[in-house]
Amino acid sequence: MPDVSQSARPDGTAGSAHGTANEIEAELAAIRKDLSELAKSLLALGKGRSEEARAQAQEMSAVMIEGARKAIADLRTQLDSLEATVEDKVRSHPVPWFLGALGFGVILALILRRNH
C-alpha cells in the first residue's frame, strides 16, 4: 500500500501532501494579493476617470453659462434698439399709432366679450 504522506505531483515527482497544501496556500495568498492590487488599481482608475468627467462637465457648464450671458446681452441690445426705433416712430407719427392702439383695444374687447 502506498504511503499517504507521499503523492504524485502533476510533474511526475513525488512530494508530501503537507508540502502541496503549503504550496497551494502560498499560491492562494499570492492570488489574493494580486486581486487586492488589481482592485486598488481599478479604484484609482475609476477615481481618475470620474475626476476627468467632472472637469469636463465643469468646463462645459462654464462655456454654456458664458454663452447664455452673451446671448442675454445681445438680446438686451436688440431690445433697446427696437424700443428706440418704436419710440422714434410713435413720436414722429403719434395719431396713426394712437388710432391703431385704440382699434386693437376695441377688437380685443369684442373678442373677450364674445367668449364670456
C-alpha positions as CSV (number, residue, x, y, z in Angstrom):
1,M,0.0,0.0,0.0
2,P,1.4,3.5,-0.9
3,D,2.4,5.9,1.8
4,V,-0.3,8.6,2.5
5,S,2.3,11.2,3.1
6,Q,3.6,10.7,-0.4
7,S,1.6,11.7,-3.5
8,A,2.4,12.1,-7.2
9,R,2.7,15.7,-8.4
10,P,1.4,16.7,-11.8
11,D,5.0,16.9,-12.9
12,G,5.6,13.3,-12.0
13,T,7.7,13.9,-8.9
14,A,6.8,12.6,-5.5
15,G,6.0,15.0,-2.7
16,S,4.3,15.2,0.6
17,A,0.7,16.2,1.0
18,H,1.7,18.7,3.6
19,G,4.1,20.3,1.2
20,T,1.5,20.5,-1.6
21,A,-1.0,22.1,0.8
22,N,1.6,24.8,1.8
23,E,2.2,25.5,-1.9
24,I,-1.5,25.9,-2.6
25,E,-1.9,28.2,0.4
26,A,1.1,30.2,-0.8
27,E,-0.4,30.4,-4.3
28,L,-3.8,31.4,-2.9
29,A,-2.2,34.1,-0.8
30,A,-0.4,35.4,-3.9
31,I,-3.6,35.4,-5.9
32,R,-5.4,37.3,-3.0
33,K,-2.6,39.9,-3.0
34,D,-2.8,40.2,-6.8
35,L,-6.6,40.6,-6.7
36,S,-6.2,43.3,-3.9
37,E,-3.7,45.2,-6.0
38,L,-5.9,44.9,-9.1
39,A,-8.9,46.2,-7.1
40,K,-6.8,49.2,-5.9
41,S,-5.7,49.9,-9.5
42,L,-9.3,49.7,-10.7
43,L,-10.4,52.1,-7.9
44,A,-7.6,54.5,-8.8
45,L,-8.6,54.3,-12.5
46,G,-12.2,54.9,-11.6
47,K,-11.3,58.0,-9.5
48,G,-9.2,59.4,-12.3
49,R,-12.0,58.9,-14.8
50,S,-14.6,60.5,-12.5
51,E,-12.4,63.5,-11.9
52,E,-11.8,63.8,-15.6
53,A,-15.5,63.6,-16.3
54,R,-16.2,66.2,-13.5
55,A,-13.6,68.6,-15.0
56,Q,-15.2,68.2,-18.5
57,A,-18.6,68.9,-17.1
58,Q,-17.5,71.9,-15.2
59,E,-15.7,73.2,-18.3
60,M,-18.8,72.6,-20.5
61,S,-21.1,74.3,-17.9
62,A,-18.8,77.3,-17.8
63,V,-18.9,77.6,-21.6
64,M,-22.7,77.2,-21.6
65,I,-23.1,79.9,-18.9
66,E,-20.8,82.3,-20.8
67,G,-22.8,81.6,-24.0
68,A,-26.1,82.3,-22.2
69,R,-24.7,85.6,-20.8
70,K,-23.6,86.7,-24.2
71,A,-27.0,85.8,-25.7
72,I,-28.8,87.7,-23.0
73,A,-26.5,90.7,-23.6
74,D,-27.2,90.5,-27.3
75,L,-31.0,90.3,-26.7
76,R,-30.8,93.2,-24.4
77,T,-29.0,95.3,-27.0
78,Q,-31.6,94.3,-29.7
79,L,-34.5,95.1,-27.4
80,D,-33.0,98.5,-26.6
81,S,-32.6,99.2,-30.3
82,L,-36.2,98.1,-31.0
83,E,-37.5,100.2,-28.2
84,A,-35.7,103.3,-29.5
85,T,-37.0,102.6,-33.1
86,V,-40.6,102.2,-31.9
87,E,-40.3,105.3,-29.7
88,D,-39.0,107.3,-32.7
89,K,-41.8,106.1,-34.9
90,V,-44.5,106.9,-32.4
91,R,-43.1,110.4,-31.8
92,S,-42.9,111.1,-35.5
93,H,-46.5,109.9,-36.2
94,P,-48.5,109.9,-33.0
95,V,-52.0,109.9,-34.4
96,P,-51.8,106.7,-36.5
97,W,-50.2,104.9,-33.6
98,F,-52.9,106.1,-31.2
99,L,-55.7,105.1,-33.6
100,G,-54.0,101.7,-34.2
101,A,-53.8,101.0,-30.4
102,L,-57.4,102.1,-30.0
103,G,-58.5,99.8,-32.8
104,F,-56.6,96.9,-31.3
105,G,-58.1,97.5,-27.9
106,V,-61.7,97.6,-29.3
107,I,-61.1,94.3,-31.3
108,L,-59.6,92.7,-28.2
109,A,-62.6,93.8,-26.1
110,L,-65.0,92.4,-28.6
111,I,-63.2,89.1,-28.7
112,L,-63.1,88.8,-24.9
113,R,-66.8,89.9,-24.5
114,R,-67.9,87.2,-27.0
115,N,-66.0,84.5,-25.1
116,H,-68.0,85.3,-21.9
